[in-house]
Amino acid sequence: QVQMVESGGGSVQSGGSLRLSCAASGYTYSSPYMAWFRQAPGKEREGVAGIDSDGSTSYADSVKGRFTISQDIAKNTLYLQMNSLKPEDTAMYYCAVGPRWPLSHRLQSPLFAYWGQGTQVTVSS
């Protein structure tokens, strides 16, 4: 049984930082691709950052230079360090995992099979 459990969300002021974690277990992909998505009220879910099993990363333009995705393979944990947070970063953040596809780096939801329940991030101005 695959489990994806996010933690680390909260409320911060604009310019602040948060670090999200995702404890993942149970999947059997030999070359998994893991990612963070977010969804704000009334908006579509969007890919934020992704990381391949070889360590290569991909970011949405809106978070480049502010967010950093990383993983601890030994601990089966995915991280998202978020700096210089803005009110428009407010959303529910989800971690996801799927097999590595040629276009996984485009962070499109249908490419990911398993999802966590989400952790809320709220940034006030």
Salt bridges, closest charged atoms under 4 A:
GLU46 OE2 - ARG38 NE 2.62
ASP52 OD1 - ARG100 NE 2.89
ASP61 OD1 - LYS64 NZ 3.18
ASP89 OD1 - ARG38 NH1 2.92
ASP89 OD2 - ARG66 NH1 2.73
